[in-house]
């Protein structure tokens, strides 16, 4: 065990004043994942594993007395849970995500549809068309490895048929139905934060019937009126970077879960959906990977936060880790970069809130090389340094570590928490001029001839 490990303990030694904000409610833990919603209409359309429950969102909205007509912000909208859960309560929302698939999924979940029109299109949709097998040679090697040739020909044929639908909202709806079946049709599974190859018997699988059944189940969900968003309630979902969205409509509150600093790379986890759903090339996905939040070792610095100072607790952890034996030389850069990026996210997000507005971040602590990283208290301190008032750090569950960590260093519990801040009227975020400037561009096409989007941000 590293000799300086006692410097990095949980209870807590990092920031004594913030330790008093820690409250424990392990009943919250069941809301920190999507399992509670797996049988809920609309939420169940796609098994987006990196999300929390709708109950968490709606409980916070009720606690904060936010009602119909207000607007909620989620800069890491992921599977769209915050947006849909808010909308079902008559609350408008704005969501961003840098991952094109998340934008597509969130938009599809939060739109209103004419189910009669959807059924008519489904009846007419050709889902039994294959592309020519010679066409597969042009496709990425990963796709050819992930599917049996006949299944891949059918999947690509169905995608071509769906992309011929002229109504963009209906086209996106059926595209999500197709994407929801990819894992079941392939030799892959999403587990442990990674997309892994597994042995499966796919000889009896019927891709056409599977996708048709998925689409029909989605339509039947929409026919349950209580599950859809009320007419007039709007969810504005945009392709964008959470570090770069400080201009726009002022919101009443923010509820989100940023990526955890656990090395999970969403561009790899959702690689099938990106390759088939957005027609991104492998080089475009690689470029996107570099631009994502520095929660994994392949992400690269995109923005420098002028004036940002690392909290003392973080400096001690990095110094201690530098003396140890890490299994990846990029971990120190990743951890340092993660908190700088989260500083930028807090600045951009808080500027979009009214005075007195609340921010809730669901986060998880981490452990690398035997060193515990109290992400919740470090982030709380960063927000506090920006003038955000830390109201509470609610610990919902504790988790173990990877088998490799526990095998080498023993078990150390990692908290999963909700940090809640309030934007004070005197916060420097409400008064300060931009301390840095940045610009970026993000573009994707969901279908040939379909949705195309390009966004440029300036702070």
N, C-alpha and C positions, 0 to 999 in steps of 0.2 A: 504494500500500500504506500502511495506517495507520502513522503515525510511531512509535507506541509498541508495534508488533507484537513487537519483540525481547523484550519483557517476558514473552511468552507462548510459550515455546518448549517442544519436547517432551523433549529429553534434558538435563535436564527443567526445572530451575530452579524448580519449584513446591514441591517438598518433597524435599530432598536425601536425607533418611534413608529415604524411601519409594522413591526411585529404586533403592536397593540391593535392593529386593524384586522388581523387575522381572526376570522370566526370559522367555526367548523360545523358543517351541516351535511353529513354524509348521505342524507336523503336526496341531495341535489345530484349526486353522482349519476343516477339513472337518466338524468336529463342532459348529460354531457356527451351523449352519443345519439345516433339516429334510431336505436333499437325500439324506443317507445313509439316511433311513428311508422314502423315497418308495415303495419296493416292499415294505415290511414290513407284514405283516398287522396290522390294527387301526390302526397309526400312519397308514396311507394313507387312512383313511376320509374325512378332510377335509384339503385342502391348506392347513393353518394355517401361513402363511409366516413368522410371527414366533415361531419356536421353535427349539430346539437339538435335537441328536440324542440318542437313547436311550443311545448309547455313552458320551456325556459323563457322563450321570447314573450309569450302572453302573460306569464307571471310577472315579469319585469314591467311590462306595459301597465298592468293593473296596479302594481306597487307604486309606479311613478305617476299614476293617474293620467296617462296619456290616452286620449280618446279619438273618436272619429274626427277627421279633418286634419289631424296632425301629420307630420312627415318624419319617418324614421330613416336613418342612413346605415348602410352596411357596406363598407369598402372592401370586404372580402366575402362576397355574397355566395360563393361556392355552389351548393345545391339549391339555393333560393329559400331556405327555411325562414330566415328573418322576414323576407319580403312577403312570402305567402302567409305566414302566421300573422303578420301585421295587417295585411290586406283583408284577411278573414274577419278582423275586428273593425274594419272600416277605416283603417289608417293607411295613408299613402306611404310610399317608400321609394328610396333611391339606392340602387346597388351598383357596385363596380366589381370587376374581377379582371385580372390580367390573362386568365385562361379562357380562350374562346369557347371551349365546351361548357364552362360554368355559365357564361353569358347566355348561350343558347338554352341550356337547361332551365335557368332561372326565368328567362322570358317565357318559355313554353308553359311552365308551371303557373305563371301569374297572369296569363292572358284569359280573356273571356272568349268562348267559342260558340258557334251555332252547331250543336251536336247533330242536327239533321244533315247539315252540309258535310260534317265529318264522316257520317255513315255513308253518305252518297259517294264521297270520294273514295272511301275504303272499298266499297263495292266495285268501283271502276278501276282501282289501282292494280296494275300488273306487278305482282310480287313473285311470279314464277318465271322471271326472265334471268338468264345467265349471261354474263359477258363471255366472250370467247376466251378459252384457256390461254391462248397465246398472249392475251392482254396482260396476264399476270407477270410476265417477264419485266414489264415496265414498272411494277409496283415494288415498294420497299421490301427488302429481304425479311424484315420483321413480320410483315403481314403474311408473307408466304410461309413463314415458320409457324405463325400463330394459328392458321386455319388449314384444314384439309383443302386441297385444290378445288374440289367441287363445291364445298361450302363457301369458299372465298369468291368463286365465280358467281354464286347466287347472291351473296351479300352485296357485292359490287353491282350486280344487276338490279337488285332492289333499290340500292341507292340511286342509280341512274333513273329508275322509274319515279322515285319520290322527288327527285330534283326537277322533273318535268311539271310538277304541280305549280300553277301560276300564282296562286295565292300564297304569299310568303308565310303567313301565320300557320296556315294548314300544312304547308310544306315542312316547316320546322317541327310541327306536332308529330308528323309521321317519321321524320328523321330521328327524333328522340325515341320513338317506339323501336326503330331499328337499332339504335345505339344501346338501348337497354338490354338487348339480347346478345350483344357481342361476346360477353364473357362466357355465356352458356354455349355459344356456338364455336368457341375457340379452345385451344389448349392452354389457356391462361386463367389465372385467378388473382384477384387483388387480396393480398393478405400481408399482415405485418407491415403495412405501409409501402409495399412493393408490388409490382406486377410480376408474377412468377409463372413459369411454364410448369404444367402438371400433366400427368398422363390421364387421358380421358378416352372413353369409347364414344366416338361421334358418328359411328357408322349408321345409326338409326335416327339421327337427328333430322328434323324437317324444318329448315330455316324459314320457309314461306309460312307454314302454319304457326310457328313460334312468333314471328313478327306480327302476323295478322291477329293472333290472340292477344298479344301485348297491346296493340292499337285498340282493339275492341274493349279491353279492360280499362284503358285510359278514357275512352268515350263514356263507358258506363260510370266511371267515377265522376265525370263532369255532369252527368244527369242527376247526381245527388246535389240538389241546389244548395244545401247547407255547407258544402265543401268549397264552393267557388267564391271568388272575391265579389263583393257587392258591386253593382253597376255604379260607375262614376269614381270608384277607387282606382288609383293609378300606381303601378310599379314601373319605375323608369330604370331599366337595366342597361348598363353601358360597359363597353370594353374599356378598361382603364386601370391605372396603377394607383394603389392605395397611398403611395407616397406623393402623388401629384394631382390631387383632386380638391384643392383648397378653395376653388372658386365655384360658385353655384348657389342654389337655393339653400337658405338657412333652415336647419332641421331642429326638431324638438329633442331628439335623442339619437344615440348610436348604439347598436347591438351587433357584435361581430365576434368571430373567432379567427385571429390571424394564424397563419401556419405556425406550428410548433417548431422550435429549433431542434429537430430530431433527425435531420438528414433525409427526410422524405421529400422526394421530388415529384410534384404533381404532373409535370410534363412526361414523366415516365409512367406513373401510376395510371394516368388516363391517356396513354399513348395510342391505344386502339381508337378511342373516341376522337382524338385529334386527327389521326391519319384518315379515318373514314368520314367523320362528321364535318370536319372543316377543310378537308383537302389540303392541309398544310404539308409541305415537303419535309423530309427529315432535316434538311438544313435550316428551314424556317423554325422547326420545333427546337432545334439546338440553339438557335439564336434567342428564342423565347426563354429557354432554360436559363441562359446567361442573365436575362433581364428580370427574372423573378426575384422575390424577396430572398434575402440571404439566410434562409433556413436550412439550406443544404450546401454541400461543398462546391458544387459546380456553378452556383450563382456568382455573378461578378458585380462589383460596385458600379452603380449607374449614376448615383447622385452623391455629392459630398455635402454634408450638413454643416455649414459654417456656424461656429459657435457651440457645437455639441461637445460636451465633456462627458467622458465615461464616468459613471458612478464609481466611487471608491471600492464598493463591494465587487463590482465587475473587474476592476483593475487587479484586485487581490486574487480573484479566481483565475484570470488569464496568466498572471505571474506564476501562480502555483502550477497550472497546467503546463506551462512552458518548461517546467523542470521535470515533468513526468515523461512517460513513454506512451504517446498517443498512437493509435493505429492508423491515423490519417493526418498528414501534415497540413491539410487545409482546415482542420477543425478550429484552430485558434482564430484564423481569419474569418471563418464562418460565424463563430460566436460573437466576435467583436462587431462584425458587419451586421449581424441580426439586430443588435440593440441600436445601432446607428439608424438602420432602416426603420425600426419601430419608433424611434424618435421622430423621424420624418412623417410616419403615418399619424402619430398623435398630433403633430403640428397641423397637418393638412386636415385631419378629421375635426379637431376642436375648432378650427376656423369656420367650419360649416355649421356649428351649433349656436343656438341662441344663448344668451346669458342665463345661467341656471340649468342648462341642458345637461343630461346625464350621458355618460359613456360606460358601456359594459364590454370588457374584453374577456373571453374565455381563453385561458392559457394553461400551459402545462410546464412544470419544471423539467429539467433534463439532467442527464449524468453522462459524462464522458471521461474515460481513463480513470474512473473511480472518483471523479470530482463532481459534486452536486452543484447544480446551477439553479438558484432560486429565482426563476424567471419572473414570478409574480411580484415579489418585493422589489426586484430591480426595475421592472417596468413601472411599478407604482411610483418609485422614486423619480424616474425620468419624467413621468407626467407631473409629479409634484413640483419638479424643478421648472416646468413650463407654466406653473401657476394653476394647475388643475388640483382641486381638492380631493384627496383620497377619502372616500366615504367608507369603504369596506373592501376587504379581500376575503371572499367567501370560498372556503375550501370544500369542494364537493366530493372528492374522492382522492385516495392515494393509490399509486400504482407501483408495481415493481420495476425492475430494470431488465435490460436484455439478458439472455442467458450468459452471454460472454462477459458482461459487466459483473453479474452476480457470481459467476464462476471464478473470476480473478479477484474481485474486491468485496464480495459479500453483498447482501441486500441492503439497499437504502431506499426508503419510501420517497416517491416523487409526488408532490402535490399537483392536483388539477384544480384550478380556481377560477372564480370570476372576480376581476378587478373592477371596481365601480368608482369612477371619478365624477366630479361635478365641475362644470365650467363656471368659475367665479366671475362676477362682473368686472373685477379688478385684474383678472388674469392678463398676463403680458401677451397671451395669444390674441386677446381682443384688441390690443393696442399696438403691438409690434409691427414693424414693417418686415417684409420678407427678408430673411437673413441669407437666403440663397436663391439661385435661379436654376431652372432646369427645364428641359423640354424633351419630349419623346414622341415616338409614333408607334402605333400598334394597328395592324391591319390583318384581316382574315376574310376568307370567303367561305360561307357555309355550304354552298352548292354552286356548281357551274351555272352562271347566269342568275344566281340567287343573291342572297344577302351579302353585301360587301360593306365594310365599315372601316373608316380610318379616323383616328382621333389624335389630335396633338394637344399636349397640355403645356401650359406655362404657368409658373408660380411667380 
